Amino acid sequence: MSRVTIDAVCSGTIEKFGPNGEPSAIRKSPLSGPAVVNENGLVGDEHGDPRNHGGAEKAVHHYPFDHYRLWQAEYPSAAHHFERPAFFGENVSSTGMTEATVCVGDVYRAGTALLQVSEVRQPCWKLAHRSGIRELPLRVQQTGRTDWFYRVLEPGSIGPGDTMTLEERPRPDWTLLRLLALLYTTPLDREGLREMTTLTELAPSQRAIADTRLSTGRVEPWARRLTVPGAEPLPGLDSGSK
C-alpha cells in the first residue's frame, strides 16, 4: 500500500476576490499544527461559493506539490506563484501522489481521519485572476494537473508531518488521469461515459456530467467556468467540445 507524508495543511477565510468583488477563500495559508476534519472538511476553512465549492463531496482538497515545479517551468515570469503550497487553494499538499497514481474511490488514512477520493477538480477562472495568467485554468484542464477532492468517511485530524496511507482501492482501472481524459480530451466517448455512470464512488455531480452527455450527445460549455467575469473567453471556448 502506498504512503506519503503530508507536507502542508492549509486553510483560508472568505474575502472579496474577483473583479466584481466575488467572494472566495482560495487564498489559503499553511497551518502550523493539525486541523480538525469533519464531514464538511477542515473546521475553520471557508468557501466563498458554496454552490461549487465545499460540501460533503468536496470536503478536502488535495493538490500535488509535484506539479509546482512544472508550472514554474511553464510560466517562469510567474514562478513566484508556484514556490510554496496553497496557490491552487488546496487543503492538503504532498509529494508522491498525482492524478496518475490516485484512483476514483481510493480510501486513505490521513492522520486520524479516513478520506475517500470523490471527484476531480474542474478548474475555474479564479486561477487566472489570482495568477494574472489568462489561460491558466484551461492549461490546468489540458495538462491533467487538476487535483482532486475527498469525502470524509471518518472524522479526525490531519496536520503537517502526518502520513497518508492507502487502505482500499475499489477502482484500480480508473486512475484520475483516465477520468480527466474522458472529461476533457475524449468527452463524447460513449463507452467510457457509460462506464463512468456506474462508478458509485464518484460524486453524483460528476456522474451526472456523463449522463447528460450520453442523453444529449453534446459537451457542456466550458467558457463561463474558465473565463474571468467580464473578460473575453479564450479562442475556441465557444463550446466545451473545442
SERO-4910 file (N, C-alpha, C, O; in steps of 0.05 Angstrom, whole numbers):
BEGIN
 pado doro    nc1    nc2    nc3   cac1   cac2   cac3    cc1    cc2    cc3    oc1    oc2    oc3
  Met    A     17    -24      0      0      0      0     18     25      0     38     26     14
  Ser    A     10     45    -16     26     69    -18     23     87      6      2     86     20
  Arg    A     44    103     12     44    120     35     60    145     28     82    143     17
  Val    A     49    169     35     64    194     31     62    210     57     44    205     74
  Thr    A     79    230     60     78    248     82     64    274     74     69    284     52
  Ile    A     46    283     90     33    309     85     52    331     91     62    334    114
  Asp    A     58    348     71     77    370     75     64    394     87     77    409    103
  Ala    A     39    400     79     25    423     90     -5    418     90    -16    404     73
  Val    A    -18    430    110    -47    430    112    -55    460    113    -45    475    129
  Cys    A    -73    468     95    -78    496     90   -108    503     94   -125    486     89
  Ser    A   -112    527    103   -139    536    108   -142    566    101   -121    580    100
  Gly    A   -166    575     95   -170    603     88   -197    613     96   -215    597    102
  Thr    A   -200    639     95   -226    652    101   -236    668     77   -220    675     59
  Ile    A   -261    674     76   -274    688     53   -264    717     53   -262    730     73
  Glu    A   -259    726     28   -252    754     24   -263    762     -3   -271    745    -19
  Lys    A   -264    788     -9   -271    798    -35   -248    793    -53   -225    802    -48
  Phe    A   -252    778    -75   -230    768    -91   -233    775   -121   -214    785   -132
  Gly    A   -256    770   -133   -259    773   -161   -260    802   -171   -260    820   -154
  Pro    A   -262    806   -197   -262    834   -208   -286    850   -200   -286    874   -200
  Asn    A   -307    836   -192   -332    850   -183   -336    845   -153   -359    848   -143
  Gly    A   -315    838   -139   -317    833   -110   -328    806   -104   -338    801    -82
  Glu    A   -327    787   -124   -337    760   -118   -322    748    -95   -297    750    -93
  Pro    A   -336    736    -76   -323    724    -52   -309    698    -58   -317    683    -75
  Ser    A   -287    694    -45   -272    669    -48   -254    666    -24   -246    685    -10
  Ala    A   -247    640    -18   -228    634      2   -204    619    -10   -192    602      3
  Ile    A   -199    624    -36   -177    610    -49   -150    616    -37   -132    600    -38
  Arg    A   -147    640    -26   -122    648    -13   -119    634     14   -129    644     34
  Lys    A   -107    611     14   -104    596     39    -75    597     48    -57    604     33
  Ser    A    -71    591     74    -44    591     85    -39    565    100    -58    554    112
  Pro    A    -14    556    100     -8    531    115    -11    536    145     -5    557    155
  Leu    A    -22    516    158    -25    516    187     -1    505    201     14    489    190
  Ser    A      4    514    225     27    505    240     23    479    254     42    466    262
  Gly    A     -3    471    257     -9    446    271    -32    432    258    -41    440    236
  Pro    A    -43    412    270    -64    396    258    -91    411    257    -96    429    273
  Ala    A   -108    403    238   -135    414    235   -155    392    240   -151    369    232
  Val    A   -176    399    253   -199    380    257   -213    378    230   -219    398    217
  Val    A   -220    353    223   -234    348    198   -261    334    204   -261    313    217
  Asn    A   -282    346    194   -308    332    197   -320    328    169   -306    331    149
  Glu    A   -345    320    167   -357    312    141   -357    335    121   -360    330     97
  Asn    A   -355    360    130   -354    383    112   -326    394    107   -324    415     94
  Gly    A   -306    381    118   -278    390    112   -264    400    137   -271    392    160
  Leu    A   -244    416    133   -228    427    155   -245    448    171   -256    466    159
  Val    A   -246    444    196   -260    463    213   -245    490    212   -221    491    217
  Gly    A   -260    511    205   -248    538    202   -242    545    174   -237    569    168
  Asp    A   -241    526    155   -236    532    127   -262    541    114   -283    527    118
  Glu    A   -262    563     99   -287    574     88   -288    571     58   -268    565     45
  His    A   -312    575     47   -317    573     18   -335    596     10   -357    599     20
  Gly    A   -325    613     -9   -340    636    -18   -362    630    -36   -381    646    -40
  Asp    A   -361    606    -49   -381    598    -69   -391    570    -61   -382    550    -74
  Pro    A   -408    567    -41   -415    540    -31   -430    523    -52   -432    499    -49
  Arg    A   -440    536    -73   -453    520    -94   -433    503   -109   -440    481   -117
  Asn    A   -409    513   -113   -389    499   -128   -365    490   -112   -348    476   -122
  His    A   -363    498    -87   -340    491    -70   -350    482    -43   -370    491    -33
  Gly    A   -335    463    -31   -342    453     -5   -365    433     -6   -373    425    -27
  Gly    A   -375    426     17   -396    406     19   -384    378     22   -359    375     20
  Ala    A   -401    359     27   -392    332     33   -375    319     11   -357    304     17
  Glu    A   -381    325    -14   -367    312    -36   -341    327    -43   -324    316    -58
  Lys    A   -337    350    -33   -313    366    -37   -302    375    -10   -295    399     -7
  Ala    A   -301    357      9   -295    365     36   -266    373     40   -260    392     53
  Val    A   -248    358     27   -219    362     30   -207    363      2   -212    345    -14
  His    A   -190    383     -3   -179    388    -30   -149    383    -29   -135    394    -12
  His    A   -140    366    -48   -111    357    -48    -99    365    -74   -109    357    -95
  Tyr    A    -77    381    -73    -62    387    -98    -33    377    -94    -21    383    -74
  Pro    A    -23    362   -114      4    352   -112     25    374   -114     25    389   -134
  Phe    A     43    375    -95     65    395    -98     84    387   -121     99    403   -130
  Asp    A     82    362   -129     98    352   -152     94    371   -177    112    375   -193
  His    A     70    382   -180     64    398   -204     76    426   -203     78    439   -223
  Tyr    A     82    435   -179     91    463   -177    115    469   -194    117    490   -206
  Arg    A    135    451   -194    159    457   -210    152    457   -240    166    471   -255
  Leu    A    132    442   -248    124    442   -276    112    469   -283    116    479   -305
  Trp    A     96    480   -265     84    506   -270    105    528   -270    104    547   -286
  Gln    A    125    525   -253    147    544   -254    162    544   -280    169    565   -291
  Ala    A    166    520   -291    180    518   -317    163    528   -340    173    540   -359
  Glu    A    137    524   -338    119    533   -360    115    563   -359    112    576   -380
  Tyr    A    115    575   -335    110    604   -332    132    616   -315    126    624   -292
  Pro    A    156    618   -326    179    629   -309    174    657   -299    184    664   -278
  Ser    A    160    673   -314    156    701   -305    136    702   -282    135    722   -268
  Ala    A    121    681   -277    102    679   -255    110    658   -235     94    648   -219
  Ala    A    136    650   -236    145    628   -219    141    633   -189    139    614   -174
  His    A    140    658   -181    137    664   -152    110    654   -142    107    649   -118
  His    A     90    650   -160     64    640   -151     66    610   -143     50    600   -128
  Phe    A     87    597   -153     88    568   -150    112    559   -134    124    538   -138
  Glu    A    119    575   -114    141    569    -97    134    554    -71    151    541    -59
  Arg    A    109    557    -63    101    545    -37     72    535    -40     57    544    -57
  Pro    A     63    516    -23     36    505    -25     15    526    -21     19    547     -9
  Ala    A     -9    520    -31    -34    534    -27    -41    553    -50    -63    566    -48
  Phe    A    -25    556    -70    -33    574    -92    -59    564   -104    -76    581   -111
  Phe    A    -63    538   -107    -87    528   -120   -110    524   -101   -131    513   -108
  Gly    A   -108    535    -77   -130    534    -58   -133    507    -44   -154    501    -33
  Glu    A   -111    491    -45   -113    464    -33   -112    465     -3   -101    483      9
  Asn    A   -124    444      9   -122    439     37    -98    422     44    -86    425     65
  Val    A    -92    403     26    -70    384     31    -50    386      9    -57    386    -15
  Ser    A    -24    387     17     -2    387     -2     17    365      5     24    360     28
  Ser    A     25    349    -16     44    328    -12     60    323    -37     53    334    -59
  Thr    A     80    307    -35     96    299    -59     95    268    -60     99    255    -40
  Gly    A     89    258    -84     88    229    -87     61    217    -94     59    194   -100
  Met    A     41    234    -95     14    226   -104      6    245   -126      6    269   -122
  Thr    A     -2    234   -149    -11    251   -171    -36    238   -184    -44    215   -176
  Glu    A    -47    251   -203    -71    241   -217    -65    215   -231    -83    199   -238
  Ala    A    -39    210   -237    -31    185   -250    -30    161   -231    -31    138   -240
  Thr    A    -29    166   -205    -26    144   -186    -50    142   -167    -52    122   -153
  Val    A    -68    161   -167    -91    161   -150   -115    153   -167   -118    160   -190
  Cys    A   -133    137   -155   -156    126   -169   -182    136   -157   -183    142   -133
  Val    A   -203    136   -173   -230    142   -163   -237    123   -140   -234     98   -143
  Gly    A   -246    133   -118   -255    117    -96   -233    108    -77   -239     94    -57
  Asp    A   -208    115    -82   -186    107    -64   -193    117    -35   -203    139    -31
  Val    A   -187    100    -16   -191    107     12   -164    109     26   -148     91     25
  Tyr    A   -160    132     39   -134    138     52   -139    145     81   -158    159     89
  Arg    A   -121    134     98   -119    143    125   -100    166    126    -77    163    120
  Ala    A   -111    190    132    -95    214    133    -95    225    161   -116    234    171
  Gly    A    -73    224    175    -73    230    203    -92    210    217    -88    186    214
  Thr    A   -112    220    231   -131    202    243   -158    201    228   -176    186    235
  Ala    A   -160    217    206   -184    217    190   -183    196    168   -161    188    160
  Leu    A   -206    188    159   -208    169    136   -222    183    113   -244    192    116
  Leu    A   -207    186     91   -217    201     68   -220    183     43   -205    164     40
  Gln    A   -239    190     26   -243    175      1   -243    195    -22   -257    215    -21
  Val    A   -228    188    -43   -227    205    -67   -255    205    -80   -265    184    -87
  Ser    A   -266    229    -83   -294    231    -92   -297    243   -120   -316    236   -134
  Glu    A   -279    261   -128   -281    274   -154   -256    289   -161   -239    294   -144
  Val    A   -253    296   -187   -231    313   -195   -240    342   -197   -264    347   -199
  Arg    A   -221    360   -195   -228    388   -197   -234    396   -225   -222    386   -244
  Gln    A   -254    413   -228   -260    427   -254   -249    455   -250   -262    472   -237
  Pro    A   -226    461   -261   -213    487   -256   -230    511   -265   -246    509   -284
  Cys    A   -228    533   -251   -245    556   -257   -228    582   -259   -203    581   -255
  Trp    A   -241    603   -266   -229    629   -271   -212    641   -248   -195    658   -253
  Lys    A   -217    632   -224   -203    643   -201   -173    639   -203   -157    655   -194
  Leu    A   -165    617   -216   -136    612   -220   -124    633   -239   -101    642   -235
  Ala    A   -139    642   -259   -130    663   -278   -128    690   -263   -109    704   -266
  His    A   -149    695   -248   -149    721   -234   -127    723   -213   -115    744   -210
  Arg    A   -122    701   -200   -101    702   -179    -73    704   -191    -56    717   -179
  Ser    A    -68    691   -213    -42    689   -224    -36    711   -245    -13    717   -250
  Gly    A    -57    722   -257    -53    740   -279    -47    726   -305    -40    738   -325
  Ile    A    -50    699   -305    -45    683   -329    -72    675   -340    -86    657   -330
  Arg    A    -80    688   -362   -108    685   -372   -115    657   -378   -137    648   -373
  Glu    A    -96    642   -389   -102    614   -398    -97    593   -377   -100    569   -383
  Leu    A    -89    601   -353    -81    581   -333   -103    560   -327    -97    537   -326
  Pro    A   -128    568   -323   -148    547   -318   -151    527   -341   -154    503   -336
  Leu    A   -149    537   -365   -150    518   -388   -126    501   -389   -128    477   -394
  Arg    A   -102    511   -383    -78    495   -382    -79    474   -360    -71    451   -364
  Val    A    -90    481   -337    -93    462   -316   -111    439   -326   -105    415   -321
  Gln    A   -132    446   -340   -151    426   -351   -137    409   -372   -139    384   -372
  Gln    A   -122    421   -390   -110    407   -412    -87    388   -403    -84    367   -414
  Thr    A    -72    396   -383    -50    380   -374    -58    358   -355    -42    339   -351
  Gly    A    -82    359   -344    -90    339   -324    -78    343   -297    -80    326   -279
  Arg    A    -65    367   -293    -54    373   -267    -75    389   -251    -71    412   -244
  Thr    A    -97    376   -246   -121    390   -236   -123    387   -206   -131    407   -193
  Asp    A   -117    365   -194   -121    357   -166   -147    343   -162   -162    337   -181
  Trp    A   -154    338   -137   -178    322   -131   -189    329   -103   -176    343    -88
  Phe    A   -212    318    -98   -226    322    -72   -232    295    -59   -232    274    -71
  Tyr    A   -235    297    -32   -243    274    -16   -270    280     -2   -276    303      5
  Arg    A   -285    258      2   -306    258     23   -294    247     48   -275    231     47
  Val    A   -305    253     71   -295    244     96   -311    220    106   -335    223    111
  Leu    A   -299    197    108   -312    173    118   -311    172    148   -330    162    160
  Glu    A   -290    181    160   -287    182    189   -274    209    196   -252    215    187
  Pro    A   -287    224    213   -275    250    222   -249    244    238   -245    222    247
  Gly    A   -233    264    240   -208    262    255   -192    288    253   -203    309    252
  Ser    A   -166    285    252   -149    309    249   -126    302    230   -117    279    228
  Ile    A   -117    323    215    -94    320    197    -76    344    201    -85    366    205
  Gly    A    -50    339    199    -31    360    203     -5    355    187     -1    333    178
  Pro    A     11    376    184     37    372    171     54    351    185     56    351    210
  Gly    A     66    333    169     82    312    180     66    286    184     78    265    187
  Asp    A     40    287    183     24    263    184     27    247    158     36    258    138
  Thr    A     21    222    160     22    205    136     -5    200    124    -26    202    137
  Met    A     -5    196     98    -29    187     83    -23    159     73     -4    155     58
  Thr    A    -39    139     81    -35    112     74    -59    101     59    -82    103     69
  Leu    A    -54     89     36    -76     77     20    -86     52     34    -71     34     39
  Glu    A   -112     52     40   -124     29     54   -142     12     36   -145    -12     41
  Glu    A   -153     24     15   -171      9     -2   -171     22    -30   -169     47    -33
  Arg    A   -172      5    -51   -173     15    -79   -194     -1    -94   -188    -21   -107
  Pro    A   -219      9    -93   -241     -6   -106   -241     -4   -137   -253    -20   -150
  Arg    A   -228     17   -148   -229     21   -177   -200     24   -188   -193     45   -197
  Pro    A   -185      2   -188   -157      5   -196   -154     12   -226   -132     22   -234
  Asp    A   -174      7   -242   -172     14   -271   -180     43   -277   -178     52   -299
  Trp    A   -189     58   -256   -198     85   -260   -180    105   -246   -187    117   -226
  Thr    A   -156    108   -257   -139    130   -247   -153    156   -253   -170    158   -270
  Leu    A   -145    177   -238   -156    203   -243   -149    214   -270   -164    229   -282
  Leu    A   -125    206   -280   -118    215   -307   -138    203   -328   -145    216   -347
  Arg    A   -146    178   -324   -166    167   -342   -192    182   -341   -204    188   -361
  Leu    A   -201    189   -317   -225    204   -314   -222    232   -327   -241    241   -340
  Leu    A   -200    245   -323   -195    271   -334   -195    270   -365   -205    288   -378
  Ala    A   -183    250   -376   -183    247   -405   -211    245   -416   -217    256   -437
  Leu    A   -228    230   -402   -256    227   -410   -271    253   -407   -288    259   -424
  Leu    A   -265    268   -387   -279    293   -383   -271    314   -404   -288    329   -413
  Tyr    A   -245    315   -412   -235    338   -427   -222    331   -453   -220    349   -470
  Thr    A   -213    307   -458   -198    300   -482   -216    285   -502   -217    291   -526
  Thr    A   -229    265   -492   -248    249   -509   -275    250   -496   -286    230   -487
  Pro    A   -287    274   -495   -311    278   -478   -336    265   -488   -356    265   -474
  Leu    A   -336    254   -513   -360    241   -523   -355    211   -528   -368    199   -545
  Asp    A   -336    200   -514   -331    171   -515   -353    157   -501   -354    155   -476
  Arg    A   -372    147   -516   -397    136   -504   -392    112   -486   -405    109   -465
  Glu    A   -374     95   -494   -368     72   -477   -356     80   -451   -364     70   -430
  Gly    A   -337     99   -452   -326    109   -427   -346    124   -410   -346    120   -385
  Leu    A   -364    139   -422   -384    154   -407   -403    134   -393   -411    138   -371
  Arg    A   -411    113   -408   -429     93   -396   -416     81   -371   -429     76   -351
  Glu    A   -390     74   -373   -376     63   -350   -374     83   -328   -376     76   -304
  Met    A   -369    108   -335   -367    129   -315   -392    131   -298   -391    136   -274
  Thr    A   -415    127   -310   -441    129   -295   -444    107   -274   -460    109   -256
  Thr    A   -428     86   -277   -430     63   -258   -411     66   -234   -411     49   -217
  Leu    A   -395     87   -234   -375     90   -213   -388    101   -188   -390    126   -185
  Thr    A   -398     84   -171   -414     93   -148   -397    109   -128   -407    124   -112
  Glu    A   -370    106   -130   -353    121   -112   -349    150   -122   -341    167   -107
  Leu    A   -355    155   -147   -352    181   -159   -375    199   -150   -398    190   -148
  Ala    A   -369    224   -145   -390    243   -136   -413    244   -156   -409    243   -180
  Pro    A   -438    245   -146   -461    246   -164   -460    268   -184   -469    264   -207
  Ser    A   -449    291   -178   -448    313   -197   -431    306   -221   -437    315   -243
  Gln    A   -410    291   -217   -393    284   -240   -404    261   -255   -400    259   -280
  Arg    A   -418    242   -242   -432    222   -257   -455    234   -274   -461    225   -296
  Ala    A   -466    256   -264   -488    269   -279   -477    282   -305   -492    283   -324
  Ile    A   -452    290   -305   -440    300   -330   -441    279   -351   -448    284   -374
  Ala    A   -433    255   -344   -434    232   -363   -462    227   -372   -467    222   -396
  Asp    A   -481    226   -354   -509    222   -361   -519    242   -381   -532    235   -401
  Thr    A   -513    268   -376   -522    289   -394   -510    287   -422   -523    290   -442
  Arg    A   -484    281   -423   -471    278   -449   -482    255   -464   -486    256   -489
  Leu    A   -488    233   -450   -500    210   -464   -527    216   -475   -534    207   -497
  Ser    A   -543    231   -460   -571    236   -468   -572    258   -490   -590    257   -506
  Thr    A   -553    277   -490   -555    299   -509   -536    296   -532   -540    308   -553
  Gly    A   -515    280   -529   -495    278   -550   -478    303   -552   -465    307   -572
  Arg    A   -478    320   -531   -463    345   -532   -447    348   -507   -452    336   -486
  Val    A   -426    365   -509   -410    372   -486   -418    398   -474   -423    417   -489
  Glu    A   -421    399   -448   -428    424   -435   -408    446   -441   -384    440   -443
  Pro    A   -417    471   -443   -398    493   -448   -379    498   -424   -387    495   -401
  Trp    A   -355    506   -431   -334    510   -411   -327    539   -408   -314    546   -388
  Ala    A   -335    556   -426   -324    584   -427   -330    599   -401   -312    612   -391
  Arg    A   -354    597   -391   -361    613   -367   -344    604   -343   -335    621   -327
  Arg    A   -339    578   -340   -324    568   -318   -294    577   -320   -282    582   -299
  Leu    A   -284    578   -343   -255    583   -347   -248    612   -351   -224    619   -353
  Thr    A   -268    630   -353   -262    658   -361   -269    676   -337   -290    675   -325
  Val    A   -250    694   -331   -254    714   -310   -279    731   -318   -281    739   -340
  Pro    A   -297    736   -298   -321    751   -305   -314    778   -317   -297    793   -308
  Gly    A   -328    784   -340   -324    808   -354   -303    807   -375   -301    826   -391
  Ala    A   -287    786   -376   -265    783   -396   -276    768   -420   -296    754   -419
  Glu    A   -261    771   -442   -267    756   -466   -258    727   -463   -235    722   -454
  Pro    A   -274    707   -471   -265    680   -469   -241    675   -488   -238    689   -508
  Leu    A   -225    656   -481   -203    648   -499   -214    637   -525   -236    626   -525
  Pro    A   -200    641   -547   -210    629   -573   -214    599   -570   -198    585   -558
  Gly    A   -237    590   -582   -242    562   -581   -259    553   -558   -265    529   -555
  Leu    A   -266    571   -540   -282    563   -517   -312    570   -520   -326    573   -501
  Asp    A   -321    572   -545   -349    576   -550   -366    552   -540   -388    555   -530
  Ser    A   -354    529   -543   -368    504   -533   -347    486   -520   -323    488   -526
  Gly    A   -357    469   -503   -339    452   -488   -323    433   -505   -301    426   -498
  Ser    A   -334    425   -529   -321    405   -545   -297    416   -561   -283    400   -574
  Lys    A   -292    442   -559   -270    454   -574   -246    459   -556   -225    468   -565
***
